[in-house]
Amino acid sequence: DFLYLYTMFYRLLIVASMLLSLFGFGKCSKTIEYSEADYQLYTEYVSHAFGSSSHVLHEVVTEPGDIHVDIVWIEPGEGHDYHTLLTMNVGEFKMRTPSNVPNRMELVIRLPKEWDLRSNEEKYSWPITLLKVLARYPLYCKSYLADGHTFGMEELGRYAEGVPFYSSILSQSTTLQGTPASLQLGRRKNVVFYDVIPLYDNELEFCFETGSEALLSLME
């Protein structure tokens, strides 16, 4: 299933990274994560823009050279009748983007208030796995993600048994105040937040036929 294949894929990436490091290629002794100062800026911004959080799903083990992807969990509250999950530390990694595309990102996914995020069942945990997959994609594939990009994994199957999605689209996230979500860290780090929106099969087909802009406009 999706979770098992992702785990095997990630382990293979770790082995490849270790072999490269052994021979002196891409050697890195530290994980990729925010400094203490940037962490404070991030938490303050997220609290203002998305709502206060008392939960952080910490990643237990992160290999050197990898992004330490923590997940911030904001429960439903005033002005937002849904759960919000956000990646943290992903914005420390600089993607290889064209000059007109933001090169740092964090990811956001919103879930219905009935969603049981305390459950370990895959039918509830797949959004966390999806965020971690997408967060690491630019690092390991030496590519980038941006507004309007689709990310399909048909070969890995649905995100979980009984779930109708195997693909998603990214869209510029907005704050509770209705403004585009972005965070300035220092003078040179501008981190853009993208919503991760799972797609039904017919939505993905529509996107291929008409383009991501047309699909996103219908979702507004």
N, C-alpha and C positions, 0 to 999 in steps of 0.2 A: 504494500500500500504506500501511499504518499509519504507518510512519516518514516517508514522503514527505508524506502529508497533514498529519501533525503539524508538520513543518518549515514547510510553506506556511502553516498556521494560525498558527504562532508568528511568522512574518515579518509577517503581516497585523496581529497584535497590536502588534508593534514599530512598524510604520508608523502605526497608529492612535495609539499612545502619543506618537510624535514630533509628529504633527499637533496633538494636544491640548496638548502642551508649547509648541508654536509659538505657540498662541493663549492661553497662560497658564493652561491648565487642568491641574491635577494635576502641575505642574512639579516635578521632582525631579532633583537633580544627582548623587545618590549611589546606589549599588546597596544592596540590603537584605542585610546580612550581620552576623554576630556581631562584637561588640567583641573585642579581644584577651583581655580578662578572661573574657568569656562563652565564647570559643573554648576556653580552657584548661579551664573547667568542663565543657564539652561533651565534649572528648576524654577527660578523666579519667573521666567518668561512663560513656561508651560502652565504654571499655576494661574497666571493672568490670562493667557490666551485660550486655554482649554479646560481649566478648572483645577481645583485643589486635589492632590493625590496623597494617599497615605500608603500606597502599595508600589513597590518596585520589585519586579521579578528578576532577581539577579542571576546572571549567567554564572554557573558554578566553576566551569573550567574553560579557559580561552587560551589557545596556543599562541606562542610568541609570533608576532607579525600579523595576527588576526585581529579583527574588530571585536571588542568586548561589548556584545550586544545585550544590554539590559532592556527590559520592557517596563515602561511606566503604565500603571493601570489607574484610570480615573473612573470611579463609579458614577452612576447617574446622579444628577443633582439639579439645582436650580438653573434653568436655562439650557439644560442638556439632558434629555430624558433617554440616555443611552450610555453604554460603556464606551470608553475611549482607551485604546492601547496605542502607545507611542514608543518608537525605538529611542534609545539614548546611547550616545557615543559615536553613532554612525557619522555624524557631521564632522568628526575629527579627520575622517578619511577624505582626501581630495580626489575626486573622480577625474578621469580624462575626458573632458567635454569640449565641444566647440566653444569658441569665444563668447557666443551669445547665449549659452546655456549655463545655469548655475552649476557649480562644481562640488557643492556640498549639500547633503540632504539628511532629513530624518523622515521616517514613515509613520503614518497614522492609519488606524483602522477603527471604525465605529461599529458597535454591535448592539443588538436589541437589549433592552433592560432585563429581559428574561434569561439572557445568556448566562450559563453557569461556569464562570471562569475559575471557580474553585475545584471543578471537576477535572480529573485526569483523563477522562474519556476523550478519544480522538475527535469525536463529533463536536466537542467544545474547544479542544486545544489547538485545532489546526490553524486558526488565525495567528497564533504566536509563532508556530513553525513557519508559516508563510512570511511573516515579517522578517524572521531571521534569514530565510532563504534570499529574499529580495535585498536585504541589507548587505549581504556578502557578495551578491552578484557582481557589482562593479569591481570589487577587489580581486576576485579570482578569475573573472573573465576579462579583466583589463578593459572595461567598457564603462557605460554610464546609464543611469535611468533619469527620465525627465517627464515633465507634464505631457500627458497624452500617450505615453508608451504603454504598450500591452505586454504582458508577461504570461505566456501560456506554457503549460507543462502537460500536454495531452499524453505524452509518452509515459509519464509517471502516474497517470490516472487521476481520478477526482481527489480533492483535498482530503477527503475522509469518506468512509462508507456511508452512503445515503445522502452525501452532500452534492448538490448539482453543479458545482464549480470546479474547473481545472485551470482557469485563467483569470487575470485581473487587469485593470487599467489604472494608471496613475493620474491623479488630478491635483492641481494646486489646492492645498488645504486652506480653509478659512478659519479664523478665530471666532470665539463666541461673540466678539464685537463686529464680525462681518468683514474683517480686513484680511488680505492675503497673509498667510502665516509664514513668517521668516524671522530669523534671529541673527543679530550681528554680534559676532564674537571677536572683539578686538578690531583692528583696522582692516584686516584682509580676509576674514572668515565670515561669509554670509551663508547661513544655513537655511535652505528652503524646506518646508514641510509639504509632503505629498500624501494625499489620501490614497489608500489602496482600496479599490472598489472591485470586489469579485463580480465576474460576469457570467450570465447564463449563456448557453450555446448560441441562442439566436442574437443576443447582444454582441457577442464576439463576431459572428457572421456579418452583422450590420456594420460593425466597426471596419471590418476588412473591405466591405463594399463601398462605404461612404466616407470612411476616415474617422479618426478618434475625436476630432473637433465636433463633428455632427452628433456623435453618440453622447459626448459629454454635455452638449447643449440640451439634449432631450432629458438628461438626468437632473438638470438644474431645477 
